Amino acid sequence: MFGKLGGEVFADMAHAMRRFFKPAIADYINLEANSAIDQFSLVTSDGGLLSVIEIDGLLSINDDDGALQIARGISQGAAPQLAKPGHRVQVVYEGDPDLSYQEISSSVRKMKETAARVHLDLAPMIDERERVLSRRTIREKVYLVLSTSVQCLPVSEQKRVLGDRVDKAYHEGSPLRPGEFAQAPYFEVGGLMDIHQGFVEQVSREVGVWCRYHTLGAREAIKAVRMQASRNFTGEDWEATLLGDRVPKRLLVESNRLDDQSHVMHPSLAQQLFPSAPEVHDLDPTMVKHEGLIYAPVLIDIPPQRTASFNSLFARVPEGLPWRISLSMDTGHDRVMSVLKRKKGYATWLAVTNSDNKAIRDAADEFLHFGERQGETVVPVQIAVCTWGKTHEQVLKRKAHLMAALQGWGQTEVIEERGDAIEAWMNSLPGVSQKQIGNPMPMLLEEALYMSPLMRPCSPWTEGSLHLRTKTRKLYQYMPTNSQQENWVTLIYGPPGKGKSVMLAAYNSAMLLKPGNTRLPRITTVDIGFSSAGWVDMIRAALPDDQKHLATAFQLNNRREDAVNPFDLPLGCVKPLAVDKVFLSNLMVTLLTPVHGEGSIDMLAEMVTLLIDAMYELRLPENQPELYERGLDEVVDAAVDLHSLHYVEDDTSWYAIRDLLFDAGDSVNALRAQRYAVPTLDDALTAMTENQTFRDSYGDDERAKLLKAMIVSATRDYPVLSTRTKFDLGDARIVSIDLQNVAITGSAKADKTTAVMFMMARQIGAKDFYRNLETLVEIPEKYRRHHEKIITLDNQVPKVFSMDELHKMRNAPQAIEQAIIDAREGRKHEVMVTLASQFLVDFDDRMVKLANNVYCLGYANEEDLRDIIRKFGLSGSTQSSMRRLMRGITKEGSDFLALYRVKNVNDFVQQVLMLTLGPMEAWAYCTTKGERELRNELSKLLGLGNALKIMAKEFPTVSAGQYLQHFKEQAVYTDEDNIYALAARELAEKHAELVSD
């Protein structure tokens, strides 16, 4: 036994000597192998255990007061574990603007794949988004490294477990370290795993109360370290070779030891982490050369005179500067307190001769006061920082900026490491160094956590098609219709001039390009004005010629030529589906309620429900069906002749013609024929007179008389909905309906008209959205397969119903009620509902309760801000951040408050974010009429992608007003000429080099 142990002791002494003098890179590295017991643990060079947790960050924004509260909460919960000796906590932050493209490239690639699948010419715009956000974001990584050493055991127990480790190796016929350049399979000290897992569980649980995180497996942890240590030699698909993997074959014998087995074992983690060895820079011993980059490590030598948050340091570091910081805390409160007591005693003894010793005594006394009298935990903290670049001159400048930022961070003192710059650099990497060479500074655990980078902002989504960024330049992604939310209702509040229309366009584009879409989604926007029409025009321009009909924008007019019968049915039905009947009831109540509510009909809702049933019953095939009449619809007549349908003239109903056409496989004309079979508003009077149930219920009392009068009035006032459907969207999937001509304000009658037209637009553009497989039971069996195919296809892509200018419906309670119903039923039917308004008051408490996404694009004044705070229950940190950070639309983009309600989070996630668009995408969302016409004409000539490239090149500030004015004054043209088409041709000739096939 002594021989085995003595041999191992001698080998360990030799290994320790090599590590002390560090002749090789392996002697710097603290990682030995992966654990044989736990897939989330690594074995360290002293036989201990180490786990790496990736910290995503805080879901909601926090100012310094909020960060201090979180640090205090984590400290109080984790203190029992962190007070025990034998553990280390390391928190590492890396911010690298040069790698920001990695964050967005995956999402952008998937969006381009979607655009190609649905045949949209949007690749140039998507490429621009990647370039713009890569320049204006920083790739951030935060790691929490938790390690446990044998020091956590009593001294007597330490000796025993180390001896047991040697015995186990020899029992397996192997020395403890059989290969100098290989992973040692028996190096893990027994008896530590339960302690380590308890430590990791406790700390991660306390951190998880506030922060989102995920624990990395051993393989992921090694890759995370290598991505920081050897970034130029590491691809995204790189994987470590670990114990348990197939042993790679190697012929090279690297060790001088005759019994070394490295070449037939798994290569050491040091070799895998550092495929090439770092070197001290030839011209500057404080810098390190490694794989084409130069690293400049620095150490904090004197702790801050006043505790400052990590966010305050972040704000001091110049944008564009890559950097990394590591805060390492060794546990063992009692040991730290013992050292402080010795320092205090020694300083007290010498205080009579030196005022500096009085300061030492006073400082030690302060920590002893907190540590003993208030039960706080004191830890030694060592801080290593570095920056890097490609040239010595560049790195010198960056190091100077970084040191200045650090010195202003609570007035710290920073030094360069001249003894071993490589080890100083290693100290900044997560989990790499066993020995931290910086000055250990005693701090309260709460203060150390407050200074740590744990509390960076993060998004609940790791990928998305709506790309935003935080005010600190971190990418923030949102994925529409995602599984992390219970509902998909969005409220957008934007006072005039705050970018509401652009935000809505960006939001719909995110839905359009959502990864996984196999066909165009169904998106209907009801608007007042042409803002959304501009976005639809852009989508139409992006589609190939044979698919341009899939995107359409039109103005709704109150005339018979554009009639849309609200009583139309799904093909094959003779009565409305339950969801459609709710809509019809709301519409009829709105139609039949007198202006100002004067003379309102008692029990109108109940009467309307009965009346709707009576109208459909009236036109049933067995009652008084509408009979087929040749000449009424030439298209249907032609279909009847084409299919040689047999019918009895003057005795065949339109329902029968519908069925015959459907049996012949002509579902399009079957639906067209059905339009003549269903009731219209004109049938309401007949139904009241002839339906026995209605007569028995209401007879000729005053309510029935008033109802008849209101029906006559509605038929006269709303010709667009009082006859057979003449307007048809066809196969259009992207639709904008402009109510500018019918949504009028200024009187009670105008408010009523606006409400009716909003509801009709909803019916035109979104009636099919609320049909799913569950509604098939309401459809006659003969037609179910037909509808099942349509529903199944539509269920594969998102459906969006947006209502802009919601304030126009403020005085129309039934229209608001319909919006609430649509929002409430949205998730069940996989519909995203978006409601937008210029006024906060338009979002009532029911809408707020249903909403999962809220975007406040600004506030008009302080009173408006207070209303936002009350309505959405904003935290103190969010309130201060809105006042401090929200500046409206600037050259950097438009900032806004984003609120997200996600699963397993009690309150809204609250963040102040920015929407940053490049000039191409900004031109794609342009809402100014003349400029939009110029873009459209250029798209007709060259395609949308080329048009956007030219517009961005010629007008990078996204304004062509002066150019158009000058062109109109200088160009030669006649009244028949299209001035925008002429200008487009001029631009196309000027920028011919930008045009690609």
N, C-alpha and C positions, 0 to 999 in steps of 0.2 A: 504493500500500500504506500509506504514511504517513498519507494522508488518511483512509482507512477506519479505520485503527487510532486516529488522532488523534481522529476523531469519536466512536468508541466510548469512548475514554478520557474525553473530555469528558462524554459521557452517563453513564458510570459514576461520574464524580466528582460530577455533579449528583445522581445516585441515592444515592450514599453520603452526601452532605450531607443529603438528605431523611431517610435512615435514621437519621443521627446525631441530628437534631432531632425525629424521629418525629412529623410532623404527621398521619400517617394510620396506621390499623391495619396496613396492608400493610408498613409499615416496621419492624414488630416481627417479622415472620414469616420464618422461615428456609427455608420450603419453596417451591420455584419451580414444579416440574412433576413428572410421572412420567418415568422413564427410557425412552428409546426402545429400549434394548438389553435391559434386564432387567425383567421384570414385578414383581419383588420390591423394586425400588429406586426411590427418589425423588431428584430433583435439588434441591440446596440453593441458597440465594441467592448463594453464591460459586462455583457450578458444580460443587460436589462431590456426593457420593452419600450416601444415608441409607437404612438398612433398619430395620424395626421387627419385633421378635420378641416375641410374647406368651408370657410365662412362666406356665405352669400351676402349677408348684411342685414340691415334693418329694413322692414317693409315700409315703415312710415318715417317721414322726415323728423330729425331731431336737432334742436339747437344745443348749445353747450349745457344749458340747464337740464335738458332732457337727457343728454349723454351722461351727465354726472349722476342723475337718478338711476340710469341703467347700470352704470358702473357700481353704484352702491348696492343695487339689487343683486347683481352677480356676485359681488364680494361677500355679501352677507350669506348667500346661499352656498357658495363654494368654500368659504373660510375653513370649515372643519377639515376638509381634505387638504387645502393648501397650507394649513398650519403644520401638517405632518412633514417630517424630513423624507428625503429620498425621491422627490418628484421635481420635475421641471415643467414650466409652462413657457412656451415661446410663441409669440404672435408676430407674424411676418406679413408685411404689406409690400406689394410690388405694383408700381404704376408705370406702364410703358406705352407712350403714344405711338411708337413705331410698330407695335403689334396690335393696334386697335382693329386693324382689318380682320384679324382672326375672329374677333367677336361677331362681326356682322357678315362675314363671307358666307357662312353656312346658310343663314336665313336668306340672304340675297340670292344664292344659288338656287334654293328651293323656289323662291318667288319667280326667278327667270324660267325655271322648269314649268311652273304653273302657267306663266304667260305663254310659253310655247305650246302647252297642251290645249289652251283655250284660244290659240291663234291671235294673240294680242301683240302688236308691234310696240312693245314697251321696254325692250331690252336696253336701249340707250338711256332711258330715264332711270331704270333700275341700276345700271352701271354707275350713273352719276350719283345716285344715292349712296352707293358703296364708297365712292371716292370722297364725297362730302363728309360723311360721317366718320370715315377713317381719319380724316384730317382734324375733325373736331371732337373726337372722343379719345379716351384713354382706356387701354385694357388694364383692368385691375384684378389682382388676385390677393386674397387674404387667407392665410393658413394659421390654424391653431395647432401647435405641435405639443403633445402631452407625452412625457416620458417618465418612466419609473426605473430606479436603479436598486441595486441590492442594499443600498444605504437605508432603505425604508424598513429593513429588518433589524432586530437587535443584533449586536455584535456577535454574540455566540451563534445565532442562527445564520449569520452571514458565512461564517467559516463552514458550517455544516452543509449549506446548499452549494457552496463552491466545490467542496469535496465531492458531494453527490454528483455534480456535473461531470467531474473528471471520471468518476467511477462509471457513469453511464456510457461515456465515450469509449472507455477501455472495454467495457462489457460488450460493446458492439464491434470491438476489434479495431478501433480507430483512435488516433490521438485527438486531442481537443480541436486542434487546427491542422487537419491533414494536408491542406493546400494553402500556401502563402498567398496565392492570388485567386482564391476560390472562397465561396461561402462555406462557413463551418456549420454543418448540420446539427451539432450537439452543443452549440455555444450558449443556447438559451438557459438561463438559470431557472431551475425549478422552484415552484412556490411563489413566484411573482405574479402569475397571470391573474389570479383572483383579485389581488391587490390592485394591479394595474387596471383591470376592467372596471373595478369599483371606482377608481379615481377618474377614469375617462367618463364613465356613466354620470357621476356626480357633476363634474365640471360641464360636460356637454349639456346635461339637463338644465343647469342654471343658465348657461349661455343661450340655450334654445328657448327659454321663456321670452327672450327679447329678439334674438337673431335667427335667421334661417341658416341652416348649415346642412352638410352631409358628410358623413365619415367616409374617408377614402379607404378602399381595400389596399392591401400591401402593394399590389401591382400599380394601382392608380397613384399611390403615394410616391413611389419611386419615379414614375413618369412626371409627376408634378415637380419634384425636386430637379429632375434632369432638365425640364423645360426652362427652369431658371438658371441652372448651372451650365448648360451646354445647349443654348437655344439655337445656335447656328447649325448644329449637327443633329438636330432632333426633329423628325417629322411627326405629323399628327397621328400616324399609325404605328409609331414606335412602341414596343412593349419590352419590359424587362424580362430576363430569364431568371426564374426563382426556383428555390427548392421545391421539388414535386414536378417540375417541368422536365421534358426530355433533355438530357444533357447534350449540349452542342459538342460536336467533334472538333478537337483542336490538336494539331500535331506539335505546335510550338511548346517547348518546355521553358518556362519563364524563370523558374527558381533555381538557385544553386544547390538547394538541399537535395541530396540523393533520394530521400524518401518522399519528396513533394509530389502530391497527386493533383495539382491544380489543373493540369491539362485534361483530366478525365472527370472533372467536377464542374459544377455550375460556376461561371466566372464571378469574381467578386463584384459586389455592388459598387465599390470604388471605381473599378474599370468601366462598369456600365454607366455610371453617372458622369465620368470624365474620360471620354474616349481619347482625349489628348490632355496633356498636363499643363496647367497654368504656370506662368513664369512671372517673376518680378520684372517690371519694365526696365529696359536698359538705361533710360535717361532719368527715371524717377522711381526711387525705391519705395515710394508710398503707393504705387500703382501696380496693377496686375494685367498682364497680357494673356488673353485666352480666346482662341478661335476667331481671330479677326477683330475682337473688341478689346478696349482698354477699360479696366474697372478702377475706380478710385474709392476705396473704402475709408471711412472715418469713424471715430468712436466718440461717444459722449463721455467726457471725463468728469464733469461736475454737474450734478443734477440741477434741474430748473429751480430758480429762486422762488418761482410761483408755479403752481401746477396749471398746465394748459392742456386743452383737449387736442386730440389728433387732428380734428377738423381745422383747428387754428394753425397747425403746422402745414396742413395740406394747402390752406389758402396762401401761405407764404411761398411755397415752392412754385417757381415759374412754370407756366403752361409749356408743354412741349419737352420738359426735362424728364428723362427716365430715371427712376430711383427706386430704392428698396430700403426698408427699415425693419429691423428685428428688435423686439423687446423680449428679453429672456429673464424669467423669474425662477429662481430656485426656492423650493419650499423649505420650511423648517423655522417657524416663528420663534421658537425657544432659542435656537442657535443664534439667530440674528439679535434677539434681545440680550443674550449673553455677551455678544461682541460689543453691543452698544453700552452695556453696563461697564465693561472693561475700559472702553474708551472714555466713558464719563468719569470713572474713578481715576484713571491716569491723568485726564485733563484737569480734574479738580485738584489733584496733587501739585500740578505745575501751573495752575491758574494764577498764582501769586506773581509769577515772573513773566507771563506772556498772555497778552489779551487774546491771541488766536486760540489758545487753549480754553479760554473762557467761552469763546464761540462754539468750540467743539463740545464742551460740557453742556452748553445751553441747547445745542441741536440734539445731542443724545438725550437730554432730559425731556425734550419735546416728544421724541419718538417713544421714549419709555412711558410718558404720560398717556399717549394714545394706546400703546400696546398693552399696558397693564391696567390702567384705570377705566378705559372705555371699551376694552375687549376687541380692539381692532387688530387685524393681522398685518404684520410687517414682513416684507420680502425684500431680498437684494435684487436689484434690477440692473441689467447690463444692456446697453443699447448700441447696436452696430448699424451703420448706414452706408450706402454706396450709390454711386451713379456711374454711368458708362457712356461710351461713344466710340467713334471709329478712329479719331486722331487724338494725339496728345494735347494739342492746342484746344480742341473742342472739349475734351474731358477736363482740362484745367479750368476752363470757364464754367463748366457745369458744376464742378466741385466747389468753386468759389460761391456760386449762387446757392448751392445746397447748404454749405456751411453757414452762409449768412442767414438763411431761413432757419436753420437749427439754432443758431445763437439768439435769434429773436423769439424762439419758442420757449417762453418762460425764463429767458436769460440763462441758457445753458452754456457750457464751455465745451468746445469740440477740438479733438486732436487728430492728427494723422498718425497712423501706425507705421513706424519705420523699422521696427524689429522684424516683423513677419507680416508683410502686407497680404500674403496669400491667406493666412489664417484669419486676418481681420475681414477679408472678403468672404471667406467661408462662414464666418460668424453671422453674416447677414442672410445666409441661405437657410431654408426651413429644415431643421433636423439634422444638418450635416455635421456640425461641430460638437464634440463632447465638451471641449474646454472653451468657454467664452473669455476672451482676453481683455474685454473692456473693464473699466472700473466698476465694481459692484456698488450700487447706490441704494441705501435703505429707503424704502418708500412704503407708505401704507398701500395695501393691496387695492383699495378703492382708487387711489391716485394713479397707480400703475395701469389699471384697467381703463381709467379715464383718458390716459395718454396713449392707449393702444388703438390700433386701427380696426377693432372689432365692429365698430358702429358705422360702417359705410352704408350708403343706401343701396337697395337692390330691388329688382322687379320680381313678382311672383312667377314670371314666365322666363324660361331660359332661352326661348326662341319666339319669334313673332313676326308678323308682317306689318305691324305699325311700329316704326322705329323712332323712338323718342330719345332724349338724353337728359340727365340731371343737370342742374346748374353747375355741378363740379365735373362735368364732361364725361360722365359714365353712361355707357349705352343702356337704355331702358326699353325693353321690348314688350309689346302686348300682342297676344294672340286672340283674335276674335273667335266667338263661339267655342270657347275652350271648356275643358272638363273641370277646371278649378273653380268655376262659378256656377251657382245654382240657377241663375237666370241671366238673360242677356238683354237687359234694358239699359239704355244709355241716355243720359240727360246732358245737353250741351247748352251752357249759359254763356252768352257773349254780348256785352253791350256793343252798340254800333262802333265799327272800326277796330274791333279786337280780333278779327280773323275767323269768325264763326263759319263762314261758307268754306274757307280753305280747310278748316279743321274737319268739317263734314266730308269734304272731298277726299281728304287724306284717310279718313276713317273708312269710307266706302271703298277706296282703293285697297286698303288693307284686307277688306273682305273679298274683293275681287281677286287679289293675288295670293290669297291664303294658301300655304303649302298643302298639297293634297287635292285641291280642286281638280276635278276631271272634266268639268264643263263650266260654262259661265254661271255664276250664282244668279239668283233672282233678287234684284235690287230695285225697289221703287221709292222714289223721293217725291213727296208732295211739297211744293214750294210756292212762294208768291214772288214772282220775278224770275230772272233767267240764270240765277247763280248755279243751281244744280244742272240746268240745261247745258251750261258750258262744260261741266264734267262729262255729261253723257255724250256731248258732241265729240269730246276728246276720245272717249271709248269707241264711239262709232268710227272715228278716223283710224283708230288702231286696229280695227277688225278688217279682214280681207273683204273684197267687194261682195262676195257671195254670202257674207254673214253680217253685213252692215245693218240689215233689218232687225238684228237682235238687240240693237240699242236705239231707242227712240225718245225724243223729247217733243212735247206738244203742249199747246195752250188749251185749256178746257173753256168752252164757250157755252152759254146757256141758250142753245138753239136746237131745233128739231133735227137739223142736218147732222149734228154731233151726238144724237141721242144715245143714251146707255140705259137700258131698262134695269133698274135695281132688282127686279123680280126674276131675272134670268137664273137658270138652275144648272148644276153640273149635268153633263150629258147623261141621259137615261133616267133622270129623276122627274117626279111629278110634284114634289113638295120640297121645301128647302131643308138643307142640313141644319142641325141644331145650332151650330155656330153662325150660320148665315141668317137664321131666323132672329138671333139676338141683334145682329146688325140691322136687319130690316125693321125691327121694333124700334130701335133707337132712331133710325132715319125717319120713320113715320111719325113718331112722337115729335121730332123736331119740325117736320113739315106741317103737322096739324096743330101745333101750338101757336096761338095768336101772338102777334108782335106785342111786346111789353108784358105778355102774359095776361093781358086784360081779357076777361071772358073765357079763361082757360077751361077746358072740358074736364069735369070731375071724372076720375078713374080712366083717364085717357090711355094710359099704358095697357090696362086690362082690355079696353075696347079695341085697341090696335092689334093686340095679340089675337083676339078672336077674329078680327077683320082679315088679317093675313091668312089665317086658316080658311076663312070663307072664300077668299079670292082664288086660292089654289084649288079648293074643292069645286068651285064653279067651273073651272076649265079641265077637270078630270075627264078622261076619255069616255067614262060612263055617264057623265052629266052633260054639260054644254061645251064640248071641246071646240076649239077654233078649227074650221075645216080648211083643208088644203085648197088653194085657189091658184090655178096657173096664171102666170103673168105678174104675180105679186113679187116674185124673186126669180129673176132669170137664171141666176147661178144654180139655184136648187132645181129649177125646171130642167136645166141642161143635165144635171146629175141624175135626175129621175129617168130622162131619156137614155142617158149613157148606160145606165145599169138595167134598162128595160124593166122598170118596176111596174107591177100590175096593181092598179088601184081603181076604186069606183068613184067616178067624178061626182062631186057635191055630196059625197058620203064618206070620205076618207079624211081623218083628222091629221093635223100637222104632227101630232104625236106618232101616228101610224107611219107617216112618211119618214119621220126620224128613225123609227125602228127598222124600216125597210132599207134605208140607206146604210144604217149601221151593220145590218146583216150582210149587205153587199161589200162591206169592208171600207166604206167611205165615212169615217168618223168626222171628218172636217165638215162635210156638208150635212151630216146628221145633226151636228151642233147648230149649224146655220138654220136648219129647218125647225129645230126646237125653239128658236127665238120667237117663232110665230105661234107656238102652242101655249106658252106661259102667259099668265095674266100681266096686265099693265096697270098703271095707276088709274086709268080710265075705268077699269073693271071694278074698282072699289065701290062705286055707287050701285052697280048692278048686284054685287055680292051682298051689300047691306040690305037690299030690297028682297032678294030671292033666297038668301040663306036662312033657314028656319031657326037655327040655333041663335044666330045674331038677332033675328026679329024677336024671339022669345026673351032674350036677355035685355034688349034695349028698346024694341018697338019703335014708336014714333015720339019718344020723349024728347025733351029739349036738347039733351046731349047728342042724340042721333041727328037732330036737325042741324046743330052747330057743326057736327063732324062732317055732314054732307057739304055744308058751306065751305068748310076748310079744305075739303078734297077738291071742290071746284076751283077754289082759289089757288091751291097748289098746282093743279093741272095747268092753269093759266100762267102762273108765275114761273114755273120751272119746266119749260118744254123739253129740256135736255133729258128729263127722266120720266116723261109722261107717255112715251110711245115705245115702239119696238127698237131694239138696239140696231144702230146703224154704224157706230164707230167701233172698230175692232183693233186691238193691239197686235193681233196675229201671234207670231212666235216670240215677240220681243221679251227679253229677259232683264235688260237694263233700261229703266223707264224713269223719266222726269215729267211730272205733270205740273204745269205752271197755272196757277189760279189768279194771275194778275188781273184778268178781265172780269172775273166773277167774285173775287174776294174784296169787297168794298167796305170801307169803314165810314162812320159818321152818323149812323142812325141805328135804331133797333132793328129795322127791316134789313139794313145792310148786314148787321151782325148775323141775323138769321140766315141770309143768303150765303154768307161766308161759311157758316157751319154746315149747311146743306152741301155746299160744293166740296168742302173738305171731306165730308163723308162719302160723297160720290166718287171723288178721286181715289179714296182708299179702296172703294169697291172695284174700280176699274183696274187699279194696279196691283192689288194685294189680295183679292178675294180667294185666289187659289192657295195662298200661303197657309191658310188655316185648315187645310185638309191633309190628314195623315192616314196611316193604315188603320187606325182605330175608327175612322169615319166610314170605312168601307161597308160596315154593317148597315148604314143608312142608305146605301145605294142599291138599286135593284140588282139581283144576282147576275143577270145577263151582262151588265155593264161593269161589274167589279174588276174583272181582269184588265179591262181597258184603263181604269183609273189606278189600279195597283201598279201598272207599269210606269205611269206618269209620276205617281207619288214616290215610287222607289227610286227613280232617276233623280227627282228633285231633292230627295232626302240625302243624296250624296254630296250636295253642295249647300252653302249657307243661303238663307233667305233674309232679306233686310227690308224693313219698312220704316222709312224716315219721314217725319213731319217737321218741316221747318216753319219758322214764323208762327209758333204756337200761340203767341199773344193775340193773333187774329181770332182765335176761338175762345177768348177769355169769357165772352158773354154768351157762350153756347154750351150749356151744361151737358146736353146729350152727346155732342161731338167730343167733349172732354171725357165723358163716360165711355165712349167707344174706344178712345185712346187708352184708357185705363184697362178695359177688357182685353184689348190687343196686347198690352204689355203683360197682363197677368197670364194670358194664355200662350204667350210667346214661346216659353221653354218647351211646353208640351208639344207644340207644333214645330219646334226648331226654327223659330223666327226671332231675329234680333230686331228690337224696336228702338228707334232713336227719335227722341223728341228734342227740338232745339228752339230756343227763344232768346229774344233780346232782353227779357225782363225776368228777374228771379221769381217774382210773385206768381208766374204762370205754372210753376212746378209745385203742385199741392203736396200735402203730406203723404198721400197714397202713392204718388209717383216716386217720391224720395224713398219710401219704404220698399218699393219694387225695384228701384234702380240698383244695378250692380256696378255701373260705370258713370261717373259724373266728371264733366270737364267744365271748370269755371275759367273762362278765358280772360278774366280781369274783373275789375269792379269799378263802378262809376265814381264812388266817393266813399268816405269813411262809414257813412250810414249803410251803404250797400254792403260793405265788407262785414259790418256787424250782423247784417241779415244773413249773409252766407255762413258766418260762424254759427249762428243760432240754428239755421235750417239743417246744416250737415254735421253739427256737433264737432267742430274742429278743435284739435288739441292746441295747447299754448304754443308748442313748437311750430305748428303749422301756421298759426296766426302771425307769429313774429316773422316766419320765413316769407309769408305772402307780402308783408309790409316791406321786408328787406330785399327780396329777390325779384318780385314780379314787376317788370318794366314794360310790358306790352310787346309790341312788334319792333324789333331792332334788326340790324344787319346779321346778327347771330341767329335770328329766328324769332318765334313767338313763344312767350312763356305763359304758363297757365297752371292752375291747381288741378291735379288728377286725383280722383277718389275711386278706389276699386274695392268692391266687396268680394272676398274670396272665402272658400271653405276653410273652416277651422280657425278663422280669425274673427274675433267678436265685432270689432269696429271697422270702419272704412280704413283701408290702406291709404295713406295721405302722402303725396309727394308734389313738390313744385318741379315741373318738367318743362322741356322746351321741344318744340317742333321745328326742326331745321331742314329746310328744303334747298336744293340747288336750283339754279335758274331754269333748268329744263323742267323739273317737276313743278316749280312755281308757275311756269308758263302753262303746263298741263292743267293746272287748277285755276287758271285765270278766269275771273268773273266779269271783267270790264267788257262791255259789249263790243266796241270797235276793235279792241285788241284780240278778243276772242274770234271775231270774224277774220282778222288777218291770219291768225293761227290756223283756222279751219281751211282757208283758201290755200295756204301753203301746204297743208296736209293733203289736200286734193291733188296738188301738183306732184308732191314728192313722197307722200306717206308721212305718218305722224312722227316716226323716229327722226327722220331727216328734218322735218319742220321744227321739231323741238331743238335740235342741235343748232339750226340757223338762228332761231329766235334767241336762244341762250347766248350765242356768239355776238349777235348784233345788239341785243338788249339785255345785258347781264343784270341790270337792276330791275328787270321785269316791268318795264314801262316803255310803251311805244307811242305814247300820246303825241309827243313833239314830232317824232318822225312822220306819223300819219298826217298831222296838221301841215307840216312842210311839204309832204308829198302832194296833198290836195292842192296846195297853192302853186306848186311848180309843174305838176304833171299835166299833160294834154289829154283830155278825155271828154266824152260826150255824156249826156244824161243817161244813155242806155248802158254805159260801161259800169262794171263793178269795180269801184275804186280799190277795194281790198284785194281783188284778184290781180289788178295791175300792180299793186305794191308787192304782192306775193311773188309775181314773176320777176320783178326787179331784185328782190332779195335772193331768189333762187339763182339768178345769174351772177350776182355778186359773190355768193358763197358756194359756187359749184363744187369747190374742192371738198366740202363737208358732206356731200351727198354720196351715200353708199347704197348698194342694191339691197 
